[in-house]
């Protein structure tokens, strides 16, 4: 059989026959748009609820890092930082715990944090700046300032009393006046507040204090981010082993303690996602696919039946069944290109409006509502919409491809 280059011809026929059915096109675009809107709204609601719940967990846990290596020396911290498995780090040098009448019912931690750690601890100043090295500056949140009776104003002096040690060693109480360099709003969920001071101040203060080996004061913690949150504990143990340390026996040399951020629901998804939840999600997706299939399938089925004479005439001039199937599918993809973007936009805003209502009536009530712009929302909606269009047009395309010229000529409107 002679191979003829006919792709351009098939494309031309598909486009011109598409232009001839404007009403069908509008109905098909609306059907595809509504199907995509359902997928987008569903994914927006699901991911936004997860993000809202997770964000509340982060605030209660004190940070959003995947995990933390605890009670490190500076040498251990620098060694761990170099591990290729770690994508981002944040370092903190702990000094002491706030004490006195002002902090009697409040947990206040005094420490140094680098720029990355400030971000992961939600301590980025909304006013002012981080404390400068070599100064007596400090920054804190509005709850601490309120407890101390201090007006939030850059340059204001405030006094903090804190305790160093208290475990194996004799605790030492320090009262220090600081200059306010910056502050941020207390979020109302965090269990602890922070007073952040320069690294130079921490090291200078600890020079004349006897600190036991097991004390947290004077020790570094290294918060880390990996490529994903699927197996945080496994990754942290792997980093410890790769760097020549161990995490099994605290009585042996090279022991490093670590903690996994319990706020990551993704890290616990394999244990928390029960069969009922999986079945409900799958059932909802199948329902949307089936609904979209019925509408899109019927639109193209009616279109094919209406144009049955046209496809028969194409057969009489030598068009193959495969080429006719390509024509029908090419039309479907062109209509999908028009309908899917509209569905993505409308679906996101529909989901955005529903998320607060769902949160208020769910087990996550009280969580800070976070409407997610996760790219997976749109990628998932596009993928499922394209799959629905493909499934919906398979049978109409086969019918169009199988029609014989004689059947097409004999076809009447009554039939």
C-alpha positions as CSV (number, residue, x, y, z in Angstrom):
1,X,0.0,0.0,0.0
2,X,1.3,3.4,-0.9
3,X,1.9,5.6,2.1
4,X,0.4,9.1,1.5
5,X,1.2,12.1,3.7
6,X,-2.3,13.1,4.7
7,X,-1.9,14.5,8.2
8,X,-2.4,18.1,7.0
9,X,-5.5,17.0,5.1
10,X,-7.0,15.3,8.2
11,X,-6.2,18.4,10.3
12,X,-7.9,20.6,7.7
13,X,-11.1,18.5,7.6
14,X,-11.2,18.3,11.4
15,X,-11.0,22.1,11.7
16,X,-13.5,22.9,9.0
17,X,-16.1,20.4,10.2
18,X,-15.6,21.8,13.7
19,X,-16.4,25.3,12.5
20,X,-19.6,24.0,10.8
21,X,-21.1,22.8,14.2
22,X,-20.9,25.9,16.4
23,X,-23.8,25.0,18.7
24,X,-22.4,21.5,19.2
25,X,-19.0,23.1,20.0
26,X,-20.5,25.4,22.6
27,X,-22.3,22.6,24.4
28,X,-19.2,20.4,24.3
29,X,-17.0,23.2,25.7
30,X,-19.5,23.8,28.5
31,X,-19.6,20.1,29.3
32,X,-15.8,19.9,29.4
33,X,-15.6,23.1,31.4
34,X,-18.1,21.8,34.0
35,X,-16.2,18.5,34.3
36,X,-12.9,20.3,34.8
37,X,-14.6,22.7,37.3
38,X,-15.7,19.7,39.4
39,X,-12.2,18.2,39.4
40,X,-10.5,21.5,40.2
41,X,-13.0,22.4,43.0
42,X,-12.6,18.9,44.5
43,X,-8.8,19.1,44.5
44,X,-8.8,22.7,45.8
45,X,-11.0,21.7,48.7
46,X,-9.1,18.6,49.6
47,X,-5.6,20.1,49.4
48,X,-6.6,23.4,51.1
49,X,-8.1,21.5,54.0
50,X,-5.0,19.4,54.4
51,X,-2.8,22.6,54.2
52,X,-4.9,24.4,56.7
53,X,-4.8,21.6,59.2
54,X,-1.1,21.1,58.5
55,X,-0.4,24.8,59.0
56,X,-2.2,24.8,62.4
57,X,0.0,21.7,63.4
58,X,3.1,23.6,62.4
59,X,2.2,26.6,64.6
60,X,1.5,24.3,67.5
61,X,4.7,22.3,66.9
62,X,6.7,25.5,66.7
63,X,8.0,25.2,63.1
64,X,7.6,23.8,59.7
65,X,10.9,22.0,59.2
66,X,10.7,18.3,58.5
67,X,12.8,17.4,61.5
68,X,15.4,18.6,64.0
69,X,18.8,17.3,65.2
70,X,19.0,18.2,68.9
71,X,21.7,19.1,71.4
72,X,24.6,19.4,68.9
73,X,28.0,20.8,69.3
74,X,29.0,23.4,66.6
75,X,31.3,20.8,65.0
76,X,28.5,18.2,64.8
77,X,26.1,20.8,63.3
78,X,28.6,21.8,60.6
79,X,29.2,18.1,59.7
80,X,25.5,17.4,59.4
81,X,24.9,20.5,57.2
82,X,27.1,19.0,54.5
83,X,25.0,15.9,53.9
84,X,23.6,15.8,50.3
85,X,20.3,14.4,51.5
86,X,19.5,17.7,53.2
87,X,18.0,20.4,51.0
88,X,17.8,23.3,53.5
89,X,18.9,23.9,57.1
90,X,18.1,26.3,59.9
91,X,20.3,26.6,63.0
92,X,19.4,27.6,66.5
93,X,21.6,28.2,69.6
94,X,19.6,27.9,72.7
95,X,20.3,30.1,75.7
96,X,17.6,29.8,78.4
97,X,13.9,29.9,79.4
98,X,12.1,33.0,80.4
99,X,11.2,33.2,84.1
100,X,9.8,35.6,86.6
101,X,6.2,36.9,87.3
102,X,5.7,38.1,83.7
103,X,6.3,34.6,82.2
104,X,4.9,32.5,85.0
105,X,2.1,31.0,82.8
106,X,3.9,31.4,79.5
107,X,6.7,29.5,77.8
108,X,9.3,31.9,76.5
109,X,12.5,30.7,75.0
110,X,15.6,32.9,74.6
111,X,18.0,31.9,71.8
112,X,19.8,32.8,68.6
113,X,18.3,31.8,65.2
114,X,19.9,32.3,61.8
115,X,17.9,33.7,58.9
116,X,16.5,30.3,57.8
117,X,15.5,29.2,61.3
118,X,13.6,32.5,61.8
119,X,11.5,31.6,58.8
120,X,10.9,28.0,59.8
121,X,9.9,29.1,63.4
122,X,7.5,31.7,62.0
123,X,9.5,34.4,63.7
124,X,10.2,36.6,60.7
125,X,9.8,40.2,61.9
126,X,6.9,42.1,60.3
127,X,8.4,45.3,61.8
128,X,12.1,46.1,62.1
129,X,14.9,43.7,61.6
130,X,16.9,40.8,63.1
131,X,19.2,41.7,66.0
132,X,22.7,42.8,64.8
133,X,25.7,40.9,66.0
134,X,27.8,42.6,68.7
135,X,24.8,44.6,69.9
136,X,22.2,44.2,72.8
137,X,19.3,44.1,70.4
138,X,16.6,41.5,70.5
139,X,13.3,40.8,68.7
140,X,10.2,39.0,70.0
141,X,6.5,38.6,69.4
142,X,3.6,40.9,70.6
143,X,2.6,38.5,73.3
144,X,5.9,38.8,75.1
145,X,5.8,42.6,74.7
146,X,2.3,42.7,76.2
147,X,3.3,40.5,79.1
148,X,6.2,42.9,79.8
149,X,4.0,46.0,79.4
150,X,6.2,47.3,76.5
151,X,4.8,49.2,73.5
152,X,5.9,47.7,70.2
153,X,8.3,50.4,68.9
154,X,11.7,50.1,67.3
155,X,14.4,51.2,69.8
156,X,12.3,50.6,72.9
157,X,14.2,49.1,75.8
158,X,12.7,46.1,77.6
159,X,14.1,43.8,80.3
160,X,13.9,40.0,80.2
161,X,14.7,37.6,83.0
162,X,15.6,34.1,82.0
163,X,17.2,30.9,83.4
164,X,20.2,29.1,82.0
165,X,20.6,25.4,82.8
166,X,18.7,23.7,85.6
167,X,19.3,20.1,84.8
168,X,22.6,18.6,85.8
169,X,24.1,21.9,86.7
170,X,23.0,24.7,89.1
171,X,20.6,27.0,87.2
172,X,21.7,30.6,86.7
173,X,19.2,33.4,86.5
174,X,20.0,36.3,84.2
175,X,18.3,39.7,83.9
176,X,19.1,41.6,80.8
177,X,18.0,44.8,79.2
178,X,17.6,44.7,75.4
179,X,16.8,47.1,72.7
180,X,13.8,46.1,70.5
181,X,15.0,45.6,66.9
182,X,11.8,44.1,65.6
183,X,8.7,42.1,66.3
184,X,5.9,40.0,64.8
185,X,2.3,39.3,65.7
186,X,1.7,36.4,68.0
187,X,-0.5,33.8,66.2
188,X,-2.6,32.6,69.1
189,X,-1.8,28.9,68.5
190,X,1.9,28.6,69.3
191,X,2.7,27.0,72.6
192,X,5.9,29.0,73.0
193,X,7.1,32.5,72.4
194,X,10.6,33.4,71.4
195,X,13.1,36.2,72.3
196,X,15.8,36.1,69.6
197,X,19.2,37.6,70.4
198,X,22.5,37.9,68.6
199,X,24.8,34.8,68.5
200,X,27.6,36.9,70.0
201,X,25.4,37.7,73.0
202,X,24.6,34.0,73.6
203,X,28.3,32.9,73.4
204,X,29.4,35.8,75.6
205,X,26.8,35.0,78.2
206,X,27.7,31.3,78.3
207,X,31.4,31.9,78.8
208,X,31.1,32.1,82.6
209,X,28.4,29.6,83.1
210,X,29.0,25.9,83.9
211,X,26.7,23.9,81.6
212,X,26.3,20.1,81.9
213,X,26.7,17.9,78.8
214,X,23.1,17.0,78.7
215,X,21.8,20.6,79.1
216,X,20.0,22.3,76.2
217,X,21.5,25.7,77.0
218,X,24.6,26.3,74.9
219,X,23.7,23.5,72.4
220,X,22.7,23.9,68.8
221,X,19.7,22.4,67.1
222,X,19.6,22.0,63.3
223,X,16.2,22.0,61.6
224,X,16.3,20.4,58.2
225,X,14.2,20.1,55.1
226,X,14.4,17.1,52.7
227,X,13.2,16.6,49.2
228,X,9.8,15.5,50.5
229,X,8.0,14.5,53.8
230,X,7.2,10.9,52.9
231,X,9.8,9.2,55.1
232,X,11.3,11.9,57.4
233,X,12.5,9.6,60.2
234,X,14.3,7.2,57.7
235,X,16.0,10.2,56.1
236,X,17.2,11.6,59.4
237,X,18.6,8.3,60.5
238,X,20.3,8.0,57.1
239,X,22.0,11.4,57.6
240,X,23.2,10.5,61.0
241,X,24.8,7.3,59.8
242,X,26.3,8.9,56.7
243,X,28.0,11.5,58.9
244,X,29.5,8.9,61.2
245,X,27.2,9.3,64.1
246,X,24.6,7.0,65.7
247,X,21.0,7.5,67.0
248,X,20.4,4.2,68.8
249,X,22.2,4.3,72.2
250,X,22.6,7.6,74.1
251,X,25.2,6.0,76.4
252,X,27.6,5.4,73.5
253,X,29.9,7.9,71.7
254,X,28.6,9.8,68.7
255,X,24.9,9.7,69.7
256,X,22.7,12.4,68.2
257,X,19.1,12.8,69.2
258,X,16.5,13.9,66.6
259,X,12.8,14.7,66.3
260,X,10.3,14.4,63.5
261,X,7.8,17.3,63.0
262,X,4.4,15.7,63.8
263,X,2.7,18.5,61.9
264,X,3.4,16.8,58.6
265,X,0.3,14.9,57.8
266,X,2.0,13.7,54.6
267,X,4.6,11.9,56.7
268,X,1.8,10.0,58.4
269,X,-0.5,9.5,55.4
270,X,0.4,5.8,54.9
271,X,-0.8,5.0,58.5
272,X,-3.7,7.5,58.7
273,X,-5.4,6.9,55.4
274,X,-7.9,4.1,56.2
275,X,-9.7,2.0,53.6
276,X,-12.9,4.0,54.2
277,X,-11.2,7.3,53.3
278,X,-9.6,5.8,50.2
279,X,-12.9,4.3,49.1
280,X,-14.7,7.7,49.5
281,X,-12.0,9.5,47.5
282,X,-12.0,6.9,44.7
283,X,-15.9,6.9,44.7
284,X,-16.0,10.7,44.3
285,X,-13.5,10.7,41.5
286,X,-15.3,7.9,39.7
287,X,-18.6,9.8,40.1
288,X,-17.2,12.9,38.5
289,X,-15.6,11.0,35.7
290,X,-18.8,9.1,35.1
291,X,-20.9,12.3,35.1
292,X,-18.5,14.1,32.7
293,X,-18.4,11.0,30.5
294,X,-22.2,10.9,30.2
295,X,-22.4,14.5,29.1
296,X,-19.4,14.6,26.8
297,X,-20.2,11.2,25.3
298,X,-23.8,12.2,24.5
299,X,-22.7,15.4,22.9
300,X,-20.3,13.6,20.5
301,X,-22.6,10.7,20.0
302,X,-25.4,13.0,18.8
303,X,-22.9,14.9,16.7
304,X,-21.7,11.7,15.0
305,X,-25.2,10.5,14.3
306,X,-26.1,13.9,12.9
307,X,-23.0,13.9,10.6
308,X,-23.3,10.2,9.6
309,X,-23.8,11.1,6.0
310,X,-20.8,13.3,6.1
311,X,-18.5,10.5,7.4
312,X,-20.0,8.1,4.8
313,X,-19.1,10.5,2.0
314,X,-15.6,10.8,3.4
315,X,-15.4,7.0,3.2
316,X,-16.5,7.0,-0.5
317,X,-13.6,9.2,-1.4
318,X,-11.1,6.9,0.3
319,X,-10.9,8.2,3.8
320,X,-10.1,5.3,6.2
321,X,-11.8,4.5,9.4
322,X,-8.6,5.3,11.3
323,X,-8.5,8.8,9.7
324,X,-12.1,9.5,10.6
325,X,-11.5,8.4,14.2
326,X,-8.5,10.9,14.2
327,X,-10.8,13.6,12.9
328,X,-13.4,13.1,15.7
329,X,-10.6,12.9,18.4
330,X,-8.8,16.0,17.0
331,X,-12.1,17.9,17.3
332,X,-12.5,16.7,20.9
333,X,-8.9,17.8,21.9
334,X,-9.5,21.2,20.3
335,X,-12.7,21.7,22.3
336,X,-10.9,20.5,25.4
337,X,-8.2,23.1,24.9
338,X,-11.0,25.7,25.1
339,X,-13.0,24.2,27.9
340,X,-10.3,23.0,30.4
341,X,-8.8,26.5,31.1
342,X,-12.2,27.9,31.8
343,X,-12.9,25.0,34.1
344,X,-9.6,25.5,36.0
345,X,-10.4,29.1,36.7
346,X,-14.0,28.7,37.7
347,X,-13.3,25.5,39.7
348,X,-10.6,27.2,41.7
349,X,-12.8,30.1,42.7
350,X,-15.7,27.7,43.5
351,X,-13.3,25.6,45.7
352,X,-11.9,28.8,47.3
353,X,-15.4,29.8,48.3
354,X,-16.3,26.4,49.7
355,X,-13.2,25.7,51.7
356,X,-14.0,28.0,54.7
357,X,-17.5,26.5,54.9
358,X,-16.1,22.9,54.9
359,X,-13.5,23.8,57.5
360,X,-16.2,25.3,59.8
361,X,-18.2,22.1,59.6
362,X,-15.4,19.6,59.8
363,X,-13.0,18.1,62.4
364,X,-10.6,20.8,61.4
365,X,-12.8,23.6,62.9
366,X,-10.7,26.4,64.3
367,X,-7.8,25.8,61.9
368,X,-6.4,28.8,60.0
369,X,-8.0,28.6,56.5
370,X,-5.3,28.2,53.9
371,X,-6.6,28.2,50.3
372,X,-3.9,26.4,48.4
373,X,-2.4,27.3,45.0
374,X,-0.6,24.0,44.8
375,X,0.2,23.2,41.2
376,X,-0.9,19.6,41.7
377,X,-4.5,20.9,41.9
378,X,-4.4,22.1,38.3
379,X,-2.2,19.2,37.1
380,X,-4.6,16.7,38.6
381,X,-7.7,18.5,37.2
382,X,-6.1,18.7,33.7
383,X,-5.1,15.0,33.8
384,X,-8.5,13.7,34.9
385,X,-10.3,16.0,32.5
386,X,-8.3,14.9,29.5
387,X,-8.8,11.2,30.6
388,X,-12.6,11.9,30.7
389,X,-12.6,13.4,27.3
390,X,-10.6,10.5,25.9
391,X,-12.9,7.9,27.4
392,X,-16.0,9.8,26.3
393,X,-15.0,10.1,22.6
394,X,-13.7,6.6,22.1
395,X,-17.1,5.0,21.2
396,X,-18.4,7.9,19.0
397,X,-15.1,7.9,17.2
398,X,-15.4,4.1,16.6
399,X,-19.0,4.5,15.4
400,X,-17.9,7.2,12.9
401,X,-14.9,5.1,11.8
402,X,-17.0,2.0,11.2
403,X,-19.8,3.5,9.2
404,X,-20.0,2.2,5.6
405,X,-20.7,4.5,2.6
406,X,-23.9,2.5,1.7
407,X,-25.3,2.8,5.3
408,X,-24.6,6.5,5.3
409,X,-26.4,7.1,2.0
410,X,-29.4,5.1,3.2
411,X,-29.5,7.0,6.5
412,X,-32.6,9.2,7.2
413,X,-33.5,11.6,10.0
414,X,-36.3,9.1,11.1
415,X,-33.7,6.4,11.5
